[in-house]
Amino acid sequence: MTSSATTVPAPSTARVAVIGAGNMGGPVVRTFLAAGARGENVHVANSTPGSSERAAGELGVTAAASRSEALAGADLVVLGVKPYQVIDLLGEIADELPVQAVVLSLAAGVTLEAMEGALPAGRPVVRSMPSTPIAVGEGAVGLMRGTSVTDEQYGLVEELFSRAGVAVTITEDQVHAFIGAAGSLVAVVYALLESMTDEAVRQGLKRDLAAQLVQQTVRGAATVLTETGVHAAVAKNAVTSPGGTTAEALAEFERQGVRGSIASAMQAAADRSRAMTGN
């Protein structure tokens, strides 16, 4: 691991530049604020001044008048742009990046090697794969550390993601599985919740009640596993009586091939991630 004499600030004093505070950049900003970052130290630069003002107002941070203003003095530069824009953006801002600034990418499919190659040698880069529920402290983040990141710099990134829900260090070889298990899987869970709610409505429940019951059931099941450490199969068997309604529901679940469909969806997400990086 790399270490350095460079002083790295605490989250409360770190200056953060966010280039693109949109669907993913916004939740990341909310996570940083929950971890102690101060709104006056987080500077947002979107594609237009008006967009920057709107995003900053919604998030409770500072709108930068320009990208250069956001970058000035930054300790951390968050790239919240589309994957196809990342390398070009790095080339555009390379000369404006403060020497101490860590570049944090939120983009899928853009490797550490590619980003490091677009910057002057020795610039620290961290790659992250966050899921949108980090905005409410219940998401997952996979962090990948570049070759020039010091322990202190990486520690700052970890601290800023400490309120995300779960933040783990992974390798780039693992990122594809991470996307299948935590990133893209969020949308699959939403689709499952939607289908369960629709079926409860079909069976006679009002939609608001159906949604409340389904969401609480999923939340409760996940909480049991998290707090007890019990394996999902053990918990499932504990609530399944012989010949009962749950046993019948599980039998139909297997007959319809739902387990296989979920596995296929996760595999498809991982395969797409590999294709995006050329693996």
C-alpha positions in Angstrom: 0.0 0.0 0.0 1.1 3.5 -0.8 1.6 6.2 1.9 2.5 9.8 1.7 3.3 12.8 3.9 0.5 14.8 2.1 -2.0 16.0 4.7 -5.5 14.6 4.0 -8.4 16.4 5.5 -11.3 15.0 7.5 -14.7 14.7 5.8 -15.9 17.8 7.6 -13.1 19.9 6.1 -12.6 18.2 2.7 -13.3 20.2 -0.4 -15.3 18.1 -2.8 -15.9 18.9 -6.5 -18.7 17.0 -8.1 -18.8 17.1 -11.9 -22.3 15.8 -12.7 -24.6 15.6 -9.8 -27.4 13.6 -11.5 -29.0 10.2 -10.9 -25.9 8.8 -9.3 -23.9 11.9 -8.4 -26.8 13.2 -6.3 -27.1 10.1 -4.0 -23.3 10.2 -3.6 -23.5 13.8 -2.4 -26.2 12.9 0.0 -24.1 10.1 1.4 -21.1 12.4 1.8 -23.2 14.9 3.7 -24.5 12.2 6.0 -20.8 11.2 6.7 -19.9 14.7 7.8 -19.1 16.7 4.6 -20.2 20.3 4.8 -22.5 21.7 2.2 -20.3 24.8 1.7 -17.3 22.5 0.9 -19.2 20.5 -1.8 -19.1 22.3 -5.1 -21.4 21.0 -7.9 -20.7 21.7 -11.6 -23.3 20.3 -14.0 -23.6 20.9 -17.7 -25.1 24.3 -17.3 -25.1 27.0 -14.6 -28.9 26.6 -14.2 -28.6 22.8 -13.7 -25.8 23.3 -11.2 -28.0 25.8 -9.2 -31.0 23.4 -9.2 -28.9 20.4 -8.1 -27.1 22.4 -5.4 -30.4 23.7 -4.1 -31.9 20.3 -3.9 -28.9 18.8 -2.2 -28.0 21.6 0.1 -24.5 22.2 -1.3 -22.8 24.9 -3.3 -23.2 25.6 -7.0 -20.0 26.4 -8.8 -20.0 29.1 -11.4 -17.8 27.0 -13.6 -16.0 23.6 -13.7 -12.8 25.4 -13.0 -14.2 27.0 -9.9 -15.4 23.6 -8.6 -12.0 22.1 -9.1 -10.0 24.8 -7.4 -8.5 23.5 -4.2 -10.4 20.2 -4.4 -9.3 17.3 -2.3 -11.7 14.9 -4.0 -13.1 15.2 -7.6 -16.2 13.1 -8.2 -17.0 12.2 -11.8 -20.7 11.7 -12.1 -20.8 11.8 -15.9 -21.8 9.0 -18.4 -19.2 6.3 -18.9 -18.5 7.4 -22.5 -17.6 10.9 -21.3 -15.1 10.0 -18.5 -11.9 9.7 -20.5 -12.5 12.9 -22.5 -13.4 14.7 -19.3 -10.2 13.6 -17.6 -8.2 14.9 -20.6 -10.0 18.3 -20.3 -9.5 18.8 -16.6 -6.1 17.1 -16.2 -4.2 20.5 -16.1 -6.7 22.0 -13.6 -6.7 19.1 -11.1 -5.0 20.1 -7.8 -2.0 18.0 -7.1 -3.6 16.5 -3.9 -6.9 15.7 -5.5 -8.2 12.2 -5.7 -10.3 11.4 -8.7 -13.4 9.3 -7.9 -15.3 7.8 -10.8 -18.9 6.5 -10.5 -18.9 5.1 -14.0 -19.4 1.5 -15.0 -17.1 0.1 -17.7 -14.2 2.5 -17.3 -11.2 0.9 -15.8 -8.6 2.3 -13.4 -5.9 1.7 -16.0 -7.8 3.7 -18.6 -8.4 6.6 -16.2 -4.8 6.6 -14.9 -3.6 6.7 -18.5 -5.7 9.8 -19.2 -4.0 11.7 -16.4 -0.4 12.7 -15.6 1.6 9.9 -14.0 1.0 9.4 -10.3 -2.4 11.0 -10.0 -4.6 9.1 -7.5 -7.8 7.5 -8.9 -10.5 5.5 -7.1 -13.2 3.7 -9.0 -16.6 3.1 -7.3 -19.8 1.2 -8.0 -22.5 2.7 -5.8 -26.2 1.8 -5.8 -28.8 4.5 -5.6 -30.2 3.4 -2.1 -27.0 4.9 -0.6 -29.0 8.2 -0.6 -31.0 6.8 2.3 -28.1 4.9 3.9 -29.2 1.5 2.7 -27.1 0.9 -0.4 -23.9 -0.8 -1.4 -20.7 0.6 -2.8 -17.8 -1.3 -4.3 -14.5 0.6 -4.1 -11.5 -0.1 -6.3 -8.2 1.5 -5.5 -5.8 2.8 -8.1 -2.0 2.4 -8.0 -1.1 5.9 -6.7 -3.7 6.3 -4.0 -2.2 6.7 -0.5 -3.6 5.0 2.5 -4.7 8.4 3.8 -6.5 9.3 0.6 -8.3 6.0 0.4 -9.3 6.4 4.0 -11.0 9.7 3.2 -13.0 8.0 0.5 -14.0 5.2 2.8 -15.0 7.7 5.5 -17.2 9.7 3.0 -19.0 6.4 2.1 -19.3 5.3 5.7 -23.0 6.1 5.8 -23.8 4.5 2.5 -25.1 1.2 4.0 -22.3 -1.2 3.0 -19.0 0.0 1.5 -16.5 -2.7 0.5 -13.2 -2.9 -1.2 -13.3 -5.1 -4.3 -11.0 -5.9 -7.2 -11.8 -4.9 -10.8 -12.2 -8.6 -11.5 -15.0 -8.7 -9.0 -16.8 -5.6 -10.2 -18.9 -7.5 -12.7 -20.3 -9.8 -10.1 -20.8 -6.8 -7.8 -22.9 -5.1 -10.4 -25.0 -8.2 -10.8 -25.4 -8.7 -7.0 -25.7 -5.1 -5.8 -25.8 -2.5 -8.6 -28.2 -3.5 -11.3 -30.0 -5.9 -8.9 -31.7 -2.8 -7.3 -33.8 -2.4 -10.4 -34.7 -6.1 -10.4 -35.8 -5.8 -6.7 -38.0 -2.8 -7.7 -39.5 -4.9 -10.5 -40.2 -7.8 -8.0 -41.8 -5.4 -5.5 -44.0 -3.9 -8.3 -45.1 -7.4 -9.4 -45.9 -8.5 -5.8 -47.8 -5.3 -5.2 -49.8 -5.6 -8.5 -50.8 -9.2 -7.5 -51.9 -8.1 -4.0 -54.1 -5.5 -5.7 -55.5 -8.1 -8.1 -56.4 -10.2 -5.1 -58.4 -7.4 -3.5 -56.1 -5.1 -1.5 -56.1 -1.4 -2.1 -52.8 -0.3 -3.7 -51.5 1.8 -0.9 -52.1 -1.0 1.6 -50.6 -3.6 -0.8 -47.5 -1.5 -1.3 -47.1 -1.0 2.5 -47.4 -4.7 3.2 -45.1 -5.9 0.4 -42.4 -3.3 1.3 -42.6 -4.2 5.0 -42.4 -7.9 4.3 -39.2 -7.5 2.2 -37.7 -5.0 4.7 -38.5 -7.4 7.6 -37.1 -10.4 5.9 -33.8 -8.6 5.0 -33.5 -7.3 8.6 -33.9 -10.7 10.1 -31.0 -12.0 8.0 -28.9 -9.0 8.7 -29.4 -8.9 12.5 -29.4 -12.7 13.2 -26.9 -13.9 10.6 -29.2 -16.8 9.9 -28.8 -18.3 6.4 -31.7 -17.5 4.1 -32.4 -21.2 3.5 -32.7 -21.8 7.2 -35.0 -18.8 7.7 -37.1 -19.9 4.8 -37.5 -23.4 6.2 -38.4 -22.1 9.7 -41.5 -20.3 8.3 -42.6 -23.2 6.1 -45.1 -25.6 7.6 -45.8 -29.0 5.9 -48.7 -28.8 3.5 -49.3 -25.1 4.4 -49.8 -21.9 2.3 -46.1 -21.0 2.4 -45.1 -24.5 1.2 -47.5 -24.2 -1.7 -46.3 -20.7 -2.6 -42.7 -21.9 -2.6 -43.6 -24.9 -4.8 -45.2 -22.6 -7.3 -42.2 -20.3 -7.1 -40.0 -23.2 -8.2 -42.4 -24.5 -10.8 -42.4 -21.0 -12.5 -38.6 -20.9 -12.6 -38.4 -17.6 -10.7 -35.0 -18.6 -9.1 -33.5 -19.2 -12.5 -34.9 -16.0 -13.9 -33.3 -14.0 -11.1 -30.0 -15.8 -11.7 -30.2 -15.1 -15.4 -30.9 -11.4 -14.8 -27.8 -11.1 -12.5 -25.7 -12.9 -15.0 -26.9 -10.7 -17.8 -25.9 -7.6 -15.8 -22.4 -9.0 -15.1 -22.0 -10.0 -18.8 -22.9 -6.5 -19.9 -20.4 -5.0 -17.5 -17.7 -7.3 -18.9 -18.6 -6.2 -22.5 -18.4 -2.6 -21.6 -14.8 -3.0 -20.4 -13.9 -5.3 -23.3 -13.4 -8.3 -21.1 
